[in-house]
């Protein structure tokens, strides 16, 4: 029988010390080639059969660091390990011999902020078709040197009309949103944070603009107009307005052509061919909203002679085609 006069014990183990690191959890494998932490060192392995292992408890958002790992190391000498303890206690000392444990504290620090992807420096155009608002969807993505994107914390704030004041009702805790936004030029600020409270921000301008033409409704297809006693009549485009409407503009402007200033036409008896009592004149009533969008409807104006005044056909007629 061989007796070891100096059996292996805990004095032969150099436990790893508590440490503070700047890095990521995935850098903590003690057996990787460039690991910043190491396993216990065994100073005497004569007459031993050593095995070791560890188990980690990971804590995030601790007060003194952005993360903390409690690593419990276990070293076993199979030559001494009492596997059937406590039912079998060869040394009769009430202790399971041949096994030793030690807890190492690893505090993690990281000052590398996540990086938001594309942050657009131009005004983002968003066409709108609703009642002075449009459903807007936006999404932002970010990367981090340590954690997966789903571990990042996001917020966004929207400053309606870019007047320097954020509206709480238009803020959220997400990297995306889908919601109704009123027409106008607005500012949005995205903020993303990692578990170490490092942050990145992105500020963008976007404009939700009216892109729906007004709906023109003319009085009828045929409108009869009688010349006045002086064989003259003044007609405004709005005279043919019935019930035109728009998705957003309360005020609509009416004209005879796409030129909003072409809103009045003058007619006299020379617009009626000599020998006729009336003439049918095709007209367009154009409707322009506050955004400058336009559409038109067509109407036929029947211009009638008043039959009380003689017409001087030496006068020049008026162009009614616009």
C-alpha positions as CSV (number, residue, x, y, z in Angstrom):
1,X,0.0,0.0,0.0
2,X,1.3,3.4,-1.0
3,X,0.7,6.2,1.5
4,X,1.0,9.8,0.5
5,X,2.5,11.7,3.4
6,X,1.4,15.0,2.0
7,X,-2.1,14.4,0.5
8,X,-3.6,17.0,-1.8
9,X,-5.7,19.6,-0.1
10,X,-7.1,23.1,-0.7
11,X,-3.7,24.7,0.0
12,X,-2.6,23.2,-3.3
13,X,-5.3,25.2,-5.2
14,X,-4.7,28.8,-6.3
15,X,-8.3,30.1,-6.7
16,X,-8.9,32.8,-9.3
17,X,-9.4,36.2,-7.6
18,X,-12.3,38.5,-7.8
19,X,-11.9,40.8,-10.8
20,X,-13.4,43.7,-12.7
21,X,-13.5,43.5,-16.5
22,X,-14.5,45.7,-19.4
23,X,-16.1,43.3,-21.8
24,X,-19.0,41.1,-22.6
25,X,-20.5,38.0,-21.0
26,X,-19.4,35.9,-24.0
27,X,-15.8,36.8,-23.3
28,X,-15.9,34.9,-20.0
29,X,-15.0,31.4,-21.0
30,X,-12.0,30.6,-18.8
31,X,-10.7,28.0,-21.3
32,X,-10.7,30.2,-24.4
33,X,-7.4,31.3,-25.8
34,X,-7.7,35.0,-25.0
35,X,-9.8,34.7,-22.0
36,X,-9.5,37.6,-19.5
37,X,-10.3,35.1,-16.6
38,X,-8.7,31.8,-15.8
39,X,-9.5,28.5,-14.0
40,X,-7.9,27.6,-10.7
41,X,-4.2,26.6,-10.7
42,X,-3.3,23.2,-9.2
43,X,0.2,23.5,-7.6
44,X,0.6,19.8,-6.7
45,X,-0.8,17.0,-8.8
46,X,1.3,14.1,-7.4
47,X,-0.8,11.1,-6.5
48,X,-4.0,12.9,-7.6
49,X,-6.7,12.7,-10.2
50,X,-8.0,16.2,-10.5
51,X,-11.2,17.4,-12.1
52,X,-12.7,20.9,-12.0
53,X,-15.8,22.6,-13.2
54,X,-17.7,25.9,-12.6
55,X,-21.3,27.2,-12.6
56,X,-22.2,30.9,-13.2
57,X,-25.0,33.0,-11.8
58,X,-25.4,36.2,-13.9
59,X,-26.9,39.4,-12.5
60,X,-27.6,42.4,-14.8
61,X,-28.2,46.0,-13.9
62,X,-26.5,45.8,-10.5
63,X,-25.7,49.0,-8.7
64,X,-21.9,49.0,-9.0
65,X,-21.5,47.6,-12.5
66,X,-23.5,46.8,-15.6
67,X,-23.3,43.1,-14.8
68,X,-22.0,40.7,-12.3
69,X,-21.1,37.0,-12.5
70,X,-20.8,34.8,-9.4
71,X,-18.7,31.9,-10.6
72,X,-18.6,28.9,-8.3
73,X,-15.6,26.7,-8.9
74,X,-15.6,23.1,-7.8
75,X,-12.3,21.0,-7.7
76,X,-12.5,17.2,-7.0
77,X,-9.6,14.9,-6.3
78,X,-11.0,11.5,-7.3
79,X,-8.3,9.8,-5.3
80,X,-9.9,11.2,-2.1
81,X,-13.5,12.1,-3.1
82,X,-16.1,10.4,-0.9
83,X,-18.8,9.8,-3.5
84,X,-21.2,8.1,-1.2
85,X,-20.9,10.7,1.6
86,X,-22.6,11.0,4.1
87,X,-23.8,7.4,4.2
88,X,-20.1,6.4,3.9
89,X,-17.6,8.5,5.8
90,X,-14.2,6.7,5.7
91,X,-12.4,9.4,7.8
92,X,-15.4,9.6,10.2
93,X,-15.0,13.4,10.3
94,X,-18.4,14.5,9.1
95,X,-16.9,16.2,6.0
96,X,-17.1,15.1,2.4
97,X,-13.4,14.8,1.7
98,X,-11.8,15.3,-1.8
99,X,-14.0,18.2,-3.0
100,X,-13.5,22.0,-2.6
101,X,-15.5,25.0,-3.8
102,X,-14.8,28.7,-4.1
103,X,-16.9,31.6,-5.5
104,X,-15.3,34.2,-7.7
105,X,-17.0,37.5,-8.3
106,X,-16.6,39.0,-11.8
107,X,-17.8,42.6,-12.2
108,X,-18.4,43.7,-15.8
109,X,-18.1,47.2,-17.1
110,X,-18.8,48.3,-20.7
111,X,-18.7,51.8,-22.1
112,X,-19.4,50.9,-25.7
113,X,-22.7,52.3,-26.8
114,X,-25.1,50.5,-29.2
115,X,-25.2,52.0,-32.7
116,X,-28.5,52.9,-34.3
117,X,-28.6,52.0,-38.0
118,X,-29.6,54.5,-40.7
119,X,-30.4,57.9,-39.2
120,X,-31.7,59.9,-42.1
121,X,-30.6,63.5,-42.4
122,X,-33.3,64.5,-44.9
123,X,-37.0,65.1,-44.3
124,X,-38.8,61.9,-44.7
125,X,-41.9,62.3,-46.9
126,X,-45.0,60.4,-46.0
127,X,-48.1,60.9,-48.2
128,X,-51.4,61.1,-46.4
129,X,-54.9,60.3,-47.5
130,X,-57.0,60.4,-44.3
131,X,-58.9,63.2,-42.6
132,X,-55.9,65.5,-41.8
133,X,-53.9,62.5,-40.6
134,X,-52.3,59.3,-41.8
135,X,-51.3,56.0,-40.3
136,X,-47.5,56.1,-40.1
137,X,-45.2,53.1,-39.4
138,X,-41.6,53.5,-38.5
139,X,-38.9,51.0,-37.3
140,X,-35.3,51.5,-36.1
141,X,-32.6,48.9,-35.7
142,X,-29.4,48.9,-33.7
143,X,-26.4,46.7,-33.0
144,X,-24.3,46.3,-29.8
145,X,-20.9,44.9,-29.1
146,X,-22.1,42.7,-26.4
147,X,-25.8,41.9,-26.4
148,X,-28.3,40.7,-29.0
149,X,-30.7,43.4,-30.4
150,X,-33.6,42.0,-28.5
151,X,-31.8,42.9,-25.2
152,X,-31.6,46.6,-26.1
153,X,-34.1,49.1,-24.6
154,X,-35.8,51.6,-26.9
155,X,-37.8,54.8,-26.5
156,X,-39.1,57.3,-29.0
157,X,-40.5,60.8,-28.6
158,X,-42.4,62.8,-31.3
159,X,-42.4,66.6,-31.4
160,X,-45.5,67.4,-33.5
161,X,-45.0,70.4,-35.8
162,X,-41.3,70.5,-34.7
163,X,-42.0,73.3,-32.2
164,X,-39.6,72.1,-29.5
165,X,-42.1,70.3,-27.3
166,X,-42.6,66.5,-27.1
167,X,-46.2,65.3,-26.8
168,X,-46.4,62.5,-24.2
169,X,-49.3,60.9,-26.1
170,X,-46.9,60.4,-29.0
171,X,-44.1,58.7,-27.1
172,X,-43.4,55.0,-26.6
173,X,-41.0,52.4,-25.4
174,X,-40.2,50.5,-28.6
175,X,-38.1,50.6,-31.7
176,X,-41.2,50.7,-33.9
177,X,-44.7,52.2,-34.0
178,X,-47.8,52.3,-36.2
179,X,-50.1,55.1,-35.3
180,X,-52.1,58.0,-36.7
181,X,-50.0,61.1,-37.2
182,X,-51.6,64.5,-38.1
183,X,-50.5,66.3,-41.3
184,X,-47.4,68.5,-40.7
185,X,-43.6,68.4,-40.4
186,X,-42.6,66.6,-37.2
187,X,-39.5,65.6,-35.3
188,X,-38.8,62.2,-33.8
189,X,-36.0,61.3,-31.4
190,X,-35.1,57.6,-31.0
191,X,-33.0,56.4,-28.0
192,X,-31.5,53.0,-27.5
193,X,-29.7,51.7,-24.4
194,X,-27.8,48.5,-23.6
195,X,-27.7,46.7,-20.2
196,X,-24.8,49.0,-19.2
197,X,-26.9,52.1,-19.8
198,X,-24.8,53.2,-22.7
199,X,-27.1,55.1,-25.2
200,X,-27.2,56.2,-28.7
201,X,-29.8,58.6,-30.2
202,X,-31.1,59.4,-33.6
203,X,-33.1,62.5,-34.5
204,X,-35.1,62.7,-37.7
205,X,-37.6,65.0,-39.4
206,X,-40.6,63.6,-41.2
207,X,-43.5,65.3,-43.0
208,X,-46.9,63.8,-43.3
209,X,-48.5,65.7,-46.2
210,X,-51.9,65.8,-47.8
211,X,-51.8,63.8,-51.1
212,X,-55.5,63.4,-51.7
213,X,-57.1,65.7,-54.3
214,X,-60.4,67.4,-53.4
215,X,-63.6,66.0,-54.8
216,X,-65.4,68.5,-57.0
217,X,-69.2,68.5,-57.3
218,X,-70.7,70.8,-59.9
219,X,-74.3,72.1,-59.7
220,X,-75.5,70.1,-62.7
221,X,-74.4,69.2,-66.2
222,X,-76.4,72.1,-67.6
223,X,-76.7,75.6,-66.1
224,X,-78.7,78.3,-67.7
225,X,-77.4,81.9,-67.4
226,X,-79.3,84.9,-68.9
227,X,-77.5,88.0,-69.9
228,X,-78.3,91.2,-68.0
229,X,-80.0,94.2,-69.3
230,X,-76.7,95.5,-70.6
231,X,-76.1,92.3,-72.5
232,X,-73.3,91.5,-70.0
233,X,-72.9,88.9,-67.2
234,X,-70.1,88.2,-64.7
235,X,-69.7,84.5,-63.8
236,X,-67.5,83.2,-61.0
237,X,-66.3,79.6,-60.9
238,X,-67.8,79.2,-57.4
239,X,-71.2,79.9,-59.0
240,X,-71.1,76.3,-60.3
241,X,-70.2,74.8,-56.9
242,X,-72.7,72.3,-55.4
243,X,-71.1,70.2,-52.6
244,X,-67.4,69.9,-53.3
245,X,-65.4,68.5,-50.3
246,X,-61.9,67.6,-49.2
247,X,-60.3,65.3,-46.7
248,X,-58.6,68.0,-44.8
249,X,-59.0,71.6,-46.1
250,X,-62.0,73.5,-44.7
251,X,-61.5,76.3,-47.4
252,X,-61.6,75.4,-51.0
253,X,-60.8,77.7,-54.0
254,X,-62.7,77.5,-57.3
255,X,-61.5,78.5,-60.7
256,X,-62.2,77.9,-64.4
257,X,-58.7,76.3,-65.0
258,X,-55.8,74.9,-63.1
259,X,-54.7,78.5,-62.5
260,X,-56.4,79.4,-59.2
261,X,-56.4,83.1,-60.3
262,X,-58.7,82.2,-63.2
263,X,-61.8,82.4,-61.0
264,X,-64.0,84.9,-63.0
265,X,-65.2,85.0,-66.5
266,X,-67.2,87.8,-68.2
267,X,-69.7,87.1,-71.0
268,X,-71.7,89.4,-73.3
269,X,-74.1,88.9,-76.2
270,X,-71.3,88.5,-78.7
271,X,-70.6,85.1,-77.2
272,X,-74.0,84.0,-78.7
273,X,-73.8,83.5,-82.5
274,X,-75.7,86.1,-84.4
275,X,-79.2,84.9,-85.1
276,X,-79.4,82.5,-82.1
277,X,-81.0,83.1,-78.8
278,X,-78.6,80.9,-76.8
279,X,-75.4,79.0,-76.9
280,X,-74.0,76.0,-74.9
281,X,-70.6,76.7,-73.5
282,X,-68.5,73.8,-72.0
283,X,-66.8,74.9,-68.8
284,X,-64.6,73.3,-66.1
285,X,-64.8,74.1,-62.4
286,X,-61.5,73.4,-60.8
287,X,-61.2,72.9,-57.0
288,X,-58.0,73.6,-55.2
289,X,-57.4,72.7,-51.6
290,X,-54.9,74.2,-49.0
291,X,-52.2,71.8,-50.1
292,X,-52.5,73.0,-53.7
293,X,-54.0,69.7,-54.9
294,X,-56.6,70.0,-57.6
295,X,-59.4,68.2,-59.5
296,X,-62.3,69.5,-61.7
297,X,-65.7,68.7,-62.8
298,X,-67.3,69.7,-66.1
299,X,-70.5,71.7,-66.6
300,X,-72.3,73.1,-69.6
301,X,-73.4,76.7,-69.3
302,X,-76.3,77.7,-71.5
303,X,-75.9,81.4,-72.2
304,X,-79.2,83.1,-73.2
305,X,-79.9,86.5,-74.8
306,X,-82.2,88.6,-72.7
307,X,-84.1,89.6,-75.9
308,X,-84.6,93.2,-74.7
309,X,-81.4,94.7,-75.9
310,X,-79.9,94.7,-79.4
311,X,-76.4,93.2,-79.6
312,X,-73.6,95.1,-81.1
313,X,-71.6,92.3,-82.8
314,X,-68.7,94.7,-83.4
315,X,-67.7,93.9,-79.8
316,X,-65.2,91.1,-79.2
317,X,-66.3,88.0,-77.5
318,X,-64.6,86.5,-74.5
319,X,-62.5,83.3,-74.5
320,X,-64.2,80.8,-72.2
321,X,-61.9,77.9,-72.7
322,X,-59.5,78.9,-70.0
